[in-house]
Amino acid sequence: PAEGPLLTHTLQRLDGDAWVAEEAGDAELRHVSCPTTTSCMVAGSDLGRFWSWHSDGTTWRQLPDVVDMRAGGVTGLSCASATWCLLTTTSYSGGGDRSWVWTGGDAWVEQATFPENSGSTVGVSCPAPGDCVAVSNWIGPQAFRLTDGAWSPLALPSLGGGARADDVDCAAPGECAVVGDAGYVDNRPEGLLAVLSGGEWAVAERLGVEA
């Protein structure tokens, strides 16, 4: 019988004109963040373990895997600078999801645990080192902000239990956009866009559009 397709993990870098394949090892990679033209972090995970590679623009180096059964899988990765990245992981062992920080050295260090009943994180954005916003889902979307080394709730407008956040991106501290789904109307999806600016949220919903 014919063999199935051979899956090969790759890293692709745009050199300005074309995409160039680079050595990616034998582990699956699903998250990437590049804060500068010469710095990129990539990460992948399995139950109880995550792995990562960092590029300085010339070579990739693999960081030691983090083996911790409290880490169920990577849910978000954001690098605020060439020497500062934050990674979030789900928790299958009870309690809130967890976050881990890299500060340019050889290892990830556990940063902070999300509050109880924070749900499952789905995205994180760090516009500055130590200042991040993460979104999660648990009976509707939730948002949290990391400041002074701790996560605290960041109030979202009431969007209902059928709504779901999918990702977040912040251009600056306190200036963020959240995308997701607001639910369904007449079996048609409603795309969700929530924008935080000047301390106030503005919410738009688009019928028939999936975010």
TORLUM-755066 format. One record per residue (C-alpha): x, y, z; residue in one letter; chain. Coordinates in steps of 0.1 Angstrom, whole numbers. Each point is the difference from the previous one (the first is absolute). Last residue first. Example, Ala and Ser with C-alpha at 12.3 -4.5 7.8 and 13.67 -1.06 7.14 Angstrom:
<rs>
+-------+-------+-------+------+------+
!     x !     y !     z ! code ! unit !
+-------+-------+-------+------+------+
!   137 !   -11 !    71 !    S !    A !
!   -14 !   -34 !     7 !    A !    A !
+-------+-------+-------+------+------+
</rs>
This chain:
<rs>
+-------+-------+-------+------+------+
!     x !     y !     z ! code ! unit !
+-------+-------+-------+------+------+
!  -139 !   367 !   126 !    A !    A !
!   -31 !   -15 !   -16 !    E !    A !
!   -21 !    24 !   -20 !    V !    A !
!   -37 !    -6 !    -6 !    G !    A !
!   -11 !    28 !    24 !    L !    A !
!    28 !    24 !    10 !    R !    A !
!     3 !    10 !    36 !    E !    A !
!    18 !    31 !    12 !    A !    A !
!    11 !     7 !    36 !    V !    A !
!    17 !    32 !    13 !    A !    A !
!    18 !    -4 !    33 !    W !    A !
!    11 !    30 !    21 !    E !    A !
!    33 !     6 !    19 !    G !    A !
!    13 !    24 !   -27 !    G !    A !
!    -3 !   -27 !   -26 !    S !    A !
!   -11 !   -36 !     2 !    L !    A !
!   -15 !   -15 !   -32 !    V !    A !
!   -24 !   -29 !     0 !    A !    A !
!    -6 !   -17 !   -34 !    L !    A !
!   -25 !   -29 !    -2 !    L !    A !
!   -12 !   -19 !   -31 !    G !    A !
!   -36 !   -11 !     1 !    E !    A !
!    -7 !   -34 !   -13 !    P !    A !
!   -32 !    -8 !   -20 !    R !    A !
!   -24 !   -26 !    14 !    N !    A !
!   -28 !    26 !     3 !    D !    A !
!    24 !    20 !    22 !    V !    A !
!    31 !   -18 !    13 !    Y !    A !
!    26 !     8 !    26 !    G !    A !
!    22 !    31 !     6 !    A !    A !
!    30 !   -17 !   -16 !    D !    A !
!    36 !    11 !     5 !    G !    A !
!    24 !    30 !    -3 !    V !    A !
!    15 !    21 !    27 !    V !    A !
!    18 !    33 !    -7 !    A !    A !
!    23 !    18 !    24 !    C !    A !
!    12 !    34 !    11 !    E !    A !
!     5 !     0 !    38 !    G !    A !
!    38 !    -6 !    -2 !    P !    A !
!     9 !     5 !   -37 !    A !    A !
!    -9 !   -16 !   -34 !    A !    A !
!   -17 !   -29 !    18 !    C !    A !
!   -12 !   -31 !   -18 !    D !    A !
!   -26 !   -25 !    12 !    V !    A !
!   -13 !   -34 !   -12 !    D !    A !
!   -29 !   -24 !    -2 !    D !    A !
!   -26 !    14 !    24 !    A !    A !
!   -34 !   -18 !     2 !    R !    A !
!   -36 !    12 !     4 !    A !    A !
!   -28 !   -24 !     8 !    G !    A !
!     1 !     8 !    37 !    G !    A !
!    -8 !    36 !    -5 !    G !    A !
!    21 !    30 !   -11 !    L !    A !
!     0 !    21 !    31 !    S !    A !
!    27 !    26 !    -7 !    P !    A !
!    35 !   -11 !    10 !    L !    A !
!    16 !     8 !    34 !    A !    A !
!    37 !    -7 !     3 !    L !    A !
!     4 !   -25 !    27 !    P !    A !
!    34 !    -2 !    17 !    S !    A !
!    32 !   -19 !    -8 !    W !    A !
!    31 !     6 !    22 !    A !    A !
!    36 !     9 !    -6 !    G !    A !
!    -4 !    37 !     5 !    D !    A !
!   -25 !     2 !   -29 !    T !    A !
!   -15 !   -29 !   -20 !    L !    A !
!   -34 !     8 !   -13 !    R !    A !
!   -30 !   -24 !    -3 !    F !    A !
!   -29 !    -3 !   -24 !    A !    A !
!   -30 !   -23 !     1 !    Q !    A !
!   -23 !   -13 !   -27 !    P !    A !
!   -32 !   -18 !     8 !    G !    A !
!    -8 !   -28 !    25 !    I !    A !
!    37 !    -7 !     2 !    W !    A !
!    21 !    12 !   -29 !    N !    A !
!    34 !    17 !     1 !    S !    A !
!    18 !    31 !   -10 !    V !    A !
!    34 !    12 !    10 !    A !    A !
!    14 !    36 !     3 !    V !    A !
!    37 !     6 !     7 !    C !    A !
!    22 !    25 !    18 !    D !    A !
!    32 !   -15 !    14 !    G !    A !
!    21 !     9 !   -31 !    P !    A !
!   -21 !    23 !   -22 !    A !    A !
!   -27 !    -5 !   -26 !    P !    A !
!    -6 !   -36 !    13 !    C !    A !
!   -29 !   -18 !   -18 !    S !    A !
!   -16 !   -33 !    12 !    V !    A !
!   -24 !   -25 !   -16 !    G !    A !
!   -23 !   -29 !     7 !    V !    A !
!     0 !    -3 !    38 !    T !    A !
!   -23 !   -27 !    14 !    S !    A !
!   -23 !    11 !    28 !    G !    A !
!     8 !    27 !    26 !    S !    A !
!   -19 !   -19 !    27 !    N !    A !
!    29 !     4 !    25 !    E !    A !
!    24 !    29 !    -8 !    P !    A !
!    28 !    -5 !   -26 !    F !    A !
!    33 !   -13 !    13 !    T !    A !
!    31 !    21 !    -3 !    A !    A !
!    36 !     0 !   -14 !    Q !    A !
!    14 !   -35 !    -2 !    E !    A !
!    35 !     3 !   -14 !    V !    A !
!    10 !    -9 !   -35 !    W !    A !
!    37 !    -9 !    -5 !    A !    A !
!    33 !     9 !   -17 !    D !    A !
!     1 !    37 !     4 !    G !    A !
!   -17 !    28 !   -19 !    G !    A !
!   -27 !     8 !    25 !    T !    A !
!   -25 !   -28 !    -6 !    W !    A !
!   -32 !     0 !    20 !    V !    A !
!   -26 !   -27 !     7 !    W !    A !
!   -38 !     3 !     6 !    S !    A !
!   -24 !   -24 !    16 !    R !    A !
!   -37 !    -9 !    -4 !    D !    A !
!   -21 !     1 !    32 !    G !    A !
!    -5 !   -27 !    26 !    G !    A !
!    -4 !   -37 !    -8 !    G !    A !
!    24 !   -25 !   -15 !    S !    A !
!    -9 !     4 !   -36 !    Y !    A !
!    14 !    35 !    -3 !    S !    A !
!     4 !    18 !   -33 !    T !    A !
!    32 !    18 !    -8 !    T !    A !
!    10 !    36 !    -6 !    T !    A !
!    34 !    13 !   -14 !    L !    A !
!    17 !    33 !     7 !    L !    A !
!    30 !    13 !   -18 !    C !    A !
!    28 !    25 !     9 !    W !    A !
!    35 !     3 !   -15 !    T !    A !
!    -7 !    11 !   -36 !    A !    A !
!   -29 !    20 !    12 !    S !    A !
!   -37 !    -3 !     8 !    A !    A !
!    -2 !   -36 !   -10 !    C !    A !
!   -35 !   -17 !     0 !    S !    A !
!    -9 !   -36 !     1 !    L !    A !
!   -35 !   -16 !     6 !    G !    A !
!   -18 !   -32 !     8 !    T !    A !
!    29 !   -24 !     7 !    V !    A !
!   -11 !   -33 !    13 !    G !    A !
!   -10 !   -18 !    32 !    G !    A !
!    25 !    16 !    23 !    A !    A !
!    -6 !   -12 !    36 !    R !    A !
!    17 !   -32 !   -10 !    M !    A !
!    33 !    19 !    -2 !    D !    A !
!    28 !    -8 !   -24 !    V !    A !
!    14 !    33 !   -15 !    V !    A !
!    22 !    -9 !   -29 !    D !    A !
!    35 !    15 !    -1 !    P !    A !
!     4 !    29 !   -25 !    L !    A !
!     8 !    -9 !   -36 !    Q !    A !
!    23 !    24 !   -18 !    R !    A !
!    -8 !    14 !   -35 !    W !    A !
!    27 !    18 !   -19 !    T !    A !
!     5 !    33 !   -18 !    T !    A !
!   -29 !    23 !     9 !    G !    A !
!     4 !    -6 !    37 !    D !    A !
!   -24 !   -30 !    -2 !    S !    A !
!   -16 !   -16 !    30 !    H !    A !
!   -14 !   -36 !     2 !    W !    A !
!   -27 !   -13 !    23 !    S !    A !
!   -13 !   -32 !    17 !    W !    A !
!   -30 !    -7 !    22 !    F !    A !
!    -8 !   -30 !    23 !    R !    A !
!   -28 !   -13 !    21 !    G !    A !
!   -24 !    -9 !   -28 !    L !    A !
!    18 !    10 !   -32 !    D !    A !
!    14 !    32 !   -12 !    S !    A !
!    14 !    23 !   -26 !    G !    A !
!    19 !    33 !     0 !    A !    A !
!    17 !    26 !   -23 !    V !    A !
!    19 !    31 !    10 !    M !    A !
!    14 !    25 !   -25 !    C !    A !
!    26 !    27 !     2 !    S !    A !
!    18 !    17 !   -29 !    T !    A !
!   -27 !    22 !   -15 !    T !    A !
!   -14 !     8 !    34 !    T !    A !
!   -29 !   -12 !    22 !    P !    A !
!    -4 !   -33 !   -18 !    C !    A !
!   -26 !   -23 !    15 !    S !    A !
!    -8 !   -36 !   -10 !    V !    A !
!   -23 !   -28 !    11 !    H !    A !
!    -8 !   -34 !   -14 !    R !    A !
!    32 !   -20 !    -2 !    L !    A !
!     1 !   -38 !    -3 !    E !    A !
!    33 !   -16 !    11 !    A !    A !
!    26 !   -17 !   -22 !    D !    A !
!    25 !    28 !    -3 !    G !    A !
!    -9 !    32 !   -19 !    A !    A !
!    29 !     6 !   -23 !    E !    A !
!    -7 !    29 !   -23 !    E !    A !
!   -22 !     4 !   -31 !    A !    A !
!     5 !    34 !   -18 !    V !    A !
!   -30 !    21 !   -11 !    W !    A !
!     9 !    25 !   -27 !    A !    A !
!     8 !    37 !    -6 !    D !    A !
!     6 !    16 !    34 !    G !    A !
!    16 !   -30 !    17 !    D !    A !
!   -34 !   -15 !    10 !    L !    A !
!     7 !   -29 !    24 !    R !    A !
!   -18 !   -34 !    -1 !    Q !    A !
!     4 !   -25 !    27 !    L !    A !
!    -9 !   -35 !    -9 !    T !    A !
!   -15 !   -32 !    15 !    H !    A !
!    -1 !   -28 !   -25 !    T !    A !
!   -31 !   -22 !    -4 !    L !    A !
!     5 !   -30 !   -22 !    L !    A !
!   -33 !    -8 !   -19 !    P !    A !
!   -14 !   -35 !     5 !    G !    A !
!    18 !   -31 !   -13 !    E !    A !
!   -14 !   -19 !   -29 !    A !    A !
!   -11 !   -36 !     7 !    P !    A !
+-------+-------+-------+------+------+
</rs>
